[in-house]
Amino acid sequence: MAETTTAQATETPASQGRLVHGIVTSDLMNKTRRVEVQRLVRHEKYGKFIKKRTVCYTHDEANESHLGDTVEIQESRPLSKSKRWTLVKILTKAPSRTVANLEGAVAGSQLPTEATTSK
């Protein structure tokens, strides 16, 4: 009897659903993230590999993922009309999008200052 319970405990993570990696493309909703999963598909006739993407709406309970993060998501039961995935972990955080990082990054912002100093 004890052997069956340990066997079931080891099988439950695999039976919960598949794991995929994707990039968060929208974090505007509360506890919901839009994640794009890239995959390569071979063309039937020509044999060339084509990039395809799948959009998954993911449940993020703590609102810890943000735009541009690479995340691992797992298939789950239906949580709403469109949400079928849950966030497992954040693999890579996106660089911070603060005002300090964006200063001077506008194209051509240094041209007028150099032109006025050289004259």
PyMOL commands that place a pseudoatom at each C-alpha (Angstrom):
pseudoatom trace, name=CA, resn=MET, resi=1, chain=A, elem=C, hetatm=0, pos=[0.000, 0.000, 0.000]
pseudoatom trace, name=CA, resn=ALA, resi=2, chain=A, elem=C, hetatm=0, pos=[2.809, 2.408, 0.866]
pseudoatom trace, name=CA, resn=GLU, resi=3, chain=A, elem=C, hetatm=0, pos=[4.559, 1.621, -2.411]
pseudoatom trace, name=CA, resn=THR, resi=4, chain=A, elem=C, hetatm=0, pos=[1.590, 2.805, -4.470]
pseudoatom trace, name=CA, resn=THR, resi=5, chain=A, elem=C, hetatm=0, pos=[1.405, 6.163, -2.688]
pseudoatom trace, name=CA, resn=THR, resi=6, chain=A, elem=C, hetatm=0, pos=[5.096, 6.886, -3.315]
pseudoatom trace, name=CA, resn=ALA, resi=7, chain=A, elem=C, hetatm=0, pos=[4.721, 5.882, -6.948]
pseudoatom trace, name=CA, resn=GLN, resi=8, chain=A, elem=C, hetatm=0, pos=[1.786, 8.251, -7.354]
pseudoatom trace, name=CA, resn=ALA, resi=9, chain=A, elem=C, hetatm=0, pos=[3.697, 11.090, -5.702]
pseudoatom trace, name=CA, resn=THR, resi=10, chain=A, elem=C, hetatm=0, pos=[6.542, 10.783, -8.196]
pseudoatom trace, name=CA, resn=GLU, resi=11, chain=A, elem=C, hetatm=0, pos=[4.192, 10.655, -11.191]
pseudoatom trace, name=CA, resn=THR, resi=12, chain=A, elem=C, hetatm=0, pos=[2.083, 13.721, -10.353]
pseudoatom trace, name=CA, resn=PRO, resi=13, chain=A, elem=C, hetatm=0, pos=[4.471, 16.442, -11.681]
pseudoatom trace, name=CA, resn=ALA, resi=14, chain=A, elem=C, hetatm=0, pos=[4.651, 14.759, -15.083]
pseudoatom trace, name=CA, resn=SER, resi=15, chain=A, elem=C, hetatm=0, pos=[0.893, 14.310, -15.285]
pseudoatom trace, name=CA, resn=GLN, resi=16, chain=A, elem=C, hetatm=0, pos=[0.108, 17.949, -14.464]
pseudoatom trace, name=CA, resn=GLY, resi=17, chain=A, elem=C, hetatm=0, pos=[0.854, 19.195, -17.957]
pseudoatom trace, name=CA, resn=ARG, resi=18, chain=A, elem=C, hetatm=0, pos=[3.687, 20.065, -20.264]
pseudoatom trace, name=CA, resn=LEU, resi=19, chain=A, elem=C, hetatm=0, pos=[6.300, 22.743, -19.615]
pseudoatom trace, name=CA, resn=VAL, resi=20, chain=A, elem=C, hetatm=0, pos=[7.273, 25.323, -22.244]
pseudoatom trace, name=CA, resn=HIS, resi=21, chain=A, elem=C, hetatm=0, pos=[9.493, 28.417, -22.336]
pseudoatom trace, name=CA, resn=GLY, resi=22, chain=A, elem=C, hetatm=0, pos=[8.309, 31.748, -23.691]
pseudoatom trace, name=CA, resn=ILE, resi=23, chain=A, elem=C, hetatm=0, pos=[8.649, 35.530, -23.539]
pseudoatom trace, name=CA, resn=VAL, resi=24, chain=A, elem=C, hetatm=0, pos=[6.162, 37.800, -21.763]
pseudoatom trace, name=CA, resn=THR, resi=25, chain=A, elem=C, hetatm=0, pos=[4.696, 40.201, -24.336]
pseudoatom trace, name=CA, resn=SER, resi=26, chain=A, elem=C, hetatm=0, pos=[2.058, 41.888, -22.183]
pseudoatom trace, name=CA, resn=ASP, resi=27, chain=A, elem=C, hetatm=0, pos=[1.790, 42.536, -18.461]
pseudoatom trace, name=CA, resn=LEU, resi=28, chain=A, elem=C, hetatm=0, pos=[-1.085, 45.039, -18.427]
pseudoatom trace, name=CA, resn=MET, resi=29, chain=A, elem=C, hetatm=0, pos=[-3.638, 42.697, -16.844]
pseudoatom trace, name=CA, resn=ASN, resi=30, chain=A, elem=C, hetatm=0, pos=[-3.761, 41.872, -13.139]
pseudoatom trace, name=CA, resn=LYS, resi=31, chain=A, elem=C, hetatm=0, pos=[-2.460, 38.319, -12.446]
pseudoatom trace, name=CA, resn=THR, resi=32, chain=A, elem=C, hetatm=0, pos=[-2.464, 37.516, -16.171]
pseudoatom trace, name=CA, resn=ARG, resi=33, chain=A, elem=C, hetatm=0, pos=[0.435, 37.554, -18.614]
pseudoatom trace, name=CA, resn=ARG, resi=34, chain=A, elem=C, hetatm=0, pos=[0.498, 37.106, -22.369]
pseudoatom trace, name=CA, resn=VAL, resi=35, chain=A, elem=C, hetatm=0, pos=[3.353, 34.759, -23.255]
pseudoatom trace, name=CA, resn=GLU, resi=36, chain=A, elem=C, hetatm=0, pos=[4.570, 33.985, -26.776]
pseudoatom trace, name=CA, resn=VAL, resi=37, chain=A, elem=C, hetatm=0, pos=[6.131, 30.577, -27.369]
pseudoatom trace, name=CA, resn=GLN, resi=38, chain=A, elem=C, hetatm=0, pos=[8.341, 30.268, -30.478]
pseudoatom trace, name=CA, resn=ARG, resi=39, chain=A, elem=C, hetatm=0, pos=[8.688, 26.963, -32.343]
pseudoatom trace, name=CA, resn=LEU, resi=40, chain=A, elem=C, hetatm=0, pos=[10.141, 25.733, -35.621]
pseudoatom trace, name=CA, resn=VAL, resi=41, chain=A, elem=C, hetatm=0, pos=[7.923, 23.804, -38.039]
pseudoatom trace, name=CA, resn=ARG, resi=42, chain=A, elem=C, hetatm=0, pos=[9.144, 22.076, -41.168]
pseudoatom trace, name=CA, resn=HIS, resi=43, chain=A, elem=C, hetatm=0, pos=[7.283, 23.041, -44.344]
pseudoatom trace, name=CA, resn=GLU, resi=44, chain=A, elem=C, hetatm=0, pos=[5.540, 20.005, -45.833]
pseudoatom trace, name=CA, resn=LYS, resi=45, chain=A, elem=C, hetatm=0, pos=[6.482, 20.605, -49.463]
pseudoatom trace, name=CA, resn=TYR, resi=46, chain=A, elem=C, hetatm=0, pos=[9.765, 22.527, -49.381]
pseudoatom trace, name=CA, resn=GLY, resi=47, chain=A, elem=C, hetatm=0, pos=[11.321, 21.239, -46.172]
pseudoatom trace, name=CA, resn=LYS, resi=48, chain=A, elem=C, hetatm=0, pos=[12.339, 24.701, -44.998]
pseudoatom trace, name=CA, resn=PHE, resi=49, chain=A, elem=C, hetatm=0, pos=[11.960, 25.420, -41.281]
pseudoatom trace, name=CA, resn=ILE, resi=50, chain=A, elem=C, hetatm=0, pos=[9.475, 28.191, -40.521]
pseudoatom trace, name=CA, resn=LYS, resi=51, chain=A, elem=C, hetatm=0, pos=[9.153, 30.091, -37.246]
pseudoatom trace, name=CA, resn=LYS, resi=52, chain=A, elem=C, hetatm=0, pos=[5.693, 29.846, -35.716]
pseudoatom trace, name=CA, resn=ARG, resi=53, chain=A, elem=C, hetatm=0, pos=[4.440, 31.335, -32.477]
pseudoatom trace, name=CA, resn=THR, resi=54, chain=A, elem=C, hetatm=0, pos=[1.749, 30.392, -30.031]
pseudoatom trace, name=CA, resn=VAL, resi=55, chain=A, elem=C, hetatm=0, pos=[0.157, 32.915, -27.678]
pseudoatom trace, name=CA, resn=CYS, resi=56, chain=A, elem=C, hetatm=0, pos=[-0.643, 31.592, -24.202]
pseudoatom trace, name=CA, resn=TYR, resi=57, chain=A, elem=C, hetatm=0, pos=[-2.426, 33.498, -21.467]
pseudoatom trace, name=CA, resn=THR, resi=58, chain=A, elem=C, hetatm=0, pos=[-0.746, 32.624, -18.187]
pseudoatom trace, name=CA, resn=HIS, resi=59, chain=A, elem=C, hetatm=0, pos=[-1.800, 32.992, -14.558]
pseudoatom trace, name=CA, resn=ASP, resi=60, chain=A, elem=C, hetatm=0, pos=[0.794, 34.886, -12.481]
pseudoatom trace, name=CA, resn=GLU, resi=61, chain=A, elem=C, hetatm=0, pos=[-0.496, 34.971, -8.898]
pseudoatom trace, name=CA, resn=ALA, resi=62, chain=A, elem=C, hetatm=0, pos=[2.164, 37.338, -7.494]
pseudoatom trace, name=CA, resn=ASN, resi=63, chain=A, elem=C, hetatm=0, pos=[2.433, 39.649, -10.547]
pseudoatom trace, name=CA, resn=GLU, resi=64, chain=A, elem=C, hetatm=0, pos=[6.186, 39.008, -10.500]
pseudoatom trace, name=CA, resn=SER, resi=65, chain=A, elem=C, hetatm=0, pos=[6.866, 38.719, -14.249]
pseudoatom trace, name=CA, resn=HIS, resi=66, chain=A, elem=C, hetatm=0, pos=[7.066, 41.742, -16.511]
pseudoatom trace, name=CA, resn=LEU, resi=67, chain=A, elem=C, hetatm=0, pos=[7.376, 42.644, -20.176]
pseudoatom trace, name=CA, resn=GLY, resi=68, chain=A, elem=C, hetatm=0, pos=[10.340, 40.959, -21.870]
pseudoatom trace, name=CA, resn=ASP, resi=69, chain=A, elem=C, hetatm=0, pos=[10.982, 38.316, -19.198]
pseudoatom trace, name=CA, resn=THR, resi=70, chain=A, elem=C, hetatm=0, pos=[11.717, 34.759, -20.312]
pseudoatom trace, name=CA, resn=VAL, resi=71, chain=A, elem=C, hetatm=0, pos=[9.471, 32.446, -18.308]
pseudoatom trace, name=CA, resn=GLU, resi=72, chain=A, elem=C, hetatm=0, pos=[8.629, 28.770, -17.897]
pseudoatom trace, name=CA, resn=ILE, resi=73, chain=A, elem=C, hetatm=0, pos=[4.908, 27.985, -17.959]
pseudoatom trace, name=CA, resn=GLN, resi=74, chain=A, elem=C, hetatm=0, pos=[2.945, 24.826, -17.307]
pseudoatom trace, name=CA, resn=GLU, resi=75, chain=A, elem=C, hetatm=0, pos=[-0.324, 23.596, -18.746]
pseudoatom trace, name=CA, resn=SER, resi=76, chain=A, elem=C, hetatm=0, pos=[-3.168, 23.580, -16.200]
pseudoatom trace, name=CA, resn=ARG, resi=77, chain=A, elem=C, hetatm=0, pos=[-6.906, 23.329, -15.866]
pseudoatom trace, name=CA, resn=PRO, resi=78, chain=A, elem=C, hetatm=0, pos=[-9.004, 26.130, -17.415]
pseudoatom trace, name=CA, resn=LEU, resi=79, chain=A, elem=C, hetatm=0, pos=[-8.776, 29.163, -15.127]
pseudoatom trace, name=CA, resn=SER, resi=80, chain=A, elem=C, hetatm=0, pos=[-10.883, 31.503, -17.279]
pseudoatom trace, name=CA, resn=LYS, resi=81, chain=A, elem=C, hetatm=0, pos=[-12.127, 31.783, -20.851]
pseudoatom trace, name=CA, resn=SER, resi=82, chain=A, elem=C, hetatm=0, pos=[-8.609, 32.141, -22.243]
pseudoatom trace, name=CA, resn=LYS, resi=83, chain=A, elem=C, hetatm=0, pos=[-6.204, 31.208, -19.400]
pseudoatom trace, name=CA, resn=ARG, resi=84, chain=A, elem=C, hetatm=0, pos=[-4.955, 27.610, -19.567]
pseudoatom trace, name=CA, resn=TRP, resi=85, chain=A, elem=C, hetatm=0, pos=[-1.387, 28.016, -18.273]
pseudoatom trace, name=CA, resn=THR, resi=86, chain=A, elem=C, hetatm=0, pos=[0.291, 28.893, -14.955]
pseudoatom trace, name=CA, resn=LEU, resi=87, chain=A, elem=C, hetatm=0, pos=[3.657, 30.533, -14.354]
pseudoatom trace, name=CA, resn=VAL, resi=88, chain=A, elem=C, hetatm=0, pos=[6.256, 28.145, -12.922]
pseudoatom trace, name=CA, resn=LYS, resi=89, chain=A, elem=C, hetatm=0, pos=[9.330, 30.370, -12.736]
pseudoatom trace, name=CA, resn=ILE, resi=90, chain=A, elem=C, hetatm=0, pos=[11.104, 33.304, -14.322]
pseudoatom trace, name=CA, resn=LEU, resi=91, chain=A, elem=C, hetatm=0, pos=[14.187, 32.150, -16.211]
pseudoatom trace, name=CA, resn=THR, resi=92, chain=A, elem=C, hetatm=0, pos=[15.604, 35.532, -17.257]
pseudoatom trace, name=CA, resn=LYS, resi=93, chain=A, elem=C, hetatm=0, pos=[14.558, 39.009, -16.158]
pseudoatom trace, name=CA, resn=ALA, resi=94, chain=A, elem=C, hetatm=0, pos=[14.365, 41.732, -18.812]
pseudoatom trace, name=CA, resn=PRO, resi=95, chain=A, elem=C, hetatm=0, pos=[16.601, 44.776, -18.355]
pseudoatom trace, name=CA, resn=SER, resi=96, chain=A, elem=C, hetatm=0, pos=[14.993, 47.547, -16.310]
pseudoatom trace, name=CA, resn=ARG, resi=97, chain=A, elem=C, hetatm=0, pos=[13.060, 50.135, -18.292]
pseudoatom trace, name=CA, resn=THR, resi=98, chain=A, elem=C, hetatm=0, pos=[13.663, 53.216, -16.150]
pseudoatom trace, name=CA, resn=VAL, resi=99, chain=A, elem=C, hetatm=0, pos=[14.132, 56.831, -17.178]
pseudoatom trace, name=CA, resn=ALA, resi=100, chain=A, elem=C, hetatm=0, pos=[17.813, 56.698, -16.193]
pseudoatom trace, name=CA, resn=ASN, resi=101, chain=A, elem=C, hetatm=0, pos=[18.469, 53.912, -18.685]
pseudoatom trace, name=CA, resn=LEU, resi=102, chain=A, elem=C, hetatm=0, pos=[16.659, 55.754, -21.474]
pseudoatom trace, name=CA, resn=GLU, resi=103, chain=A, elem=C, hetatm=0, pos=[18.490, 59.083, -21.116]
pseudoatom trace, name=CA, resn=GLY, resi=104, chain=A, elem=C, hetatm=0, pos=[20.535, 59.868, -24.204]
pseudoatom trace, name=CA, resn=ALA, resi=105, chain=A, elem=C, hetatm=0, pos=[19.205, 56.809, -26.007]
pseudoatom trace, name=CA, resn=VAL, resi=106, chain=A, elem=C, hetatm=0, pos=[17.047, 58.817, -28.419]
pseudoatom trace, name=CA, resn=ALA, resi=107, chain=A, elem=C, hetatm=0, pos=[18.495, 58.740, -31.913]
pseudoatom trace, name=CA, resn=GLY, resi=108, chain=A, elem=C, hetatm=0, pos=[19.980, 62.091, -32.891]
pseudoatom trace, name=CA, resn=SER, resi=109, chain=A, elem=C, hetatm=0, pos=[19.788, 63.579, -29.394]
pseudoatom trace, name=CA, resn=GLN, resi=110, chain=A, elem=C, hetatm=0, pos=[23.551, 64.259, -29.319]
pseudoatom trace, name=CA, resn=LEU, resi=111, chain=A, elem=C, hetatm=0, pos=[23.784, 65.820, -32.781]
pseudoatom trace, name=CA, resn=PRO, resi=112, chain=A, elem=C, hetatm=0, pos=[22.518, 69.329, -31.882]
pseudoatom trace, name=CA, resn=THR, resi=113, chain=A, elem=C, hetatm=0, pos=[24.829, 69.598, -28.853]
pseudoatom trace, name=CA, resn=GLU, resi=114, chain=A, elem=C, hetatm=0, pos=[27.894, 68.577, -30.898]
pseudoatom trace, name=CA, resn=ALA, resi=115, chain=A, elem=C, hetatm=0, pos=[26.968, 70.973, -33.691]
pseudoatom trace, name=CA, resn=THR, resi=116, chain=A, elem=C, hetatm=0, pos=[26.671, 73.922, -31.300]
pseudoatom trace, name=CA, resn=THR, resi=117, chain=A, elem=C, hetatm=0, pos=[29.959, 73.157, -29.531]
pseudoatom trace, name=CA, resn=SER, resi=118, chain=A, elem=C, hetatm=0, pos=[31.969, 72.842, -32.750]
pseudoatom trace, name=CA, resn=LYS, resi=119, chain=A, elem=C, hetatm=0, pos=[30.875, 76.279, -34.058]
for i in range(1, 119): cmd.bond("trace and resi %d" % i, "trace and resi %d" % (i + 1))
show_as sticks, trace
zoom trace
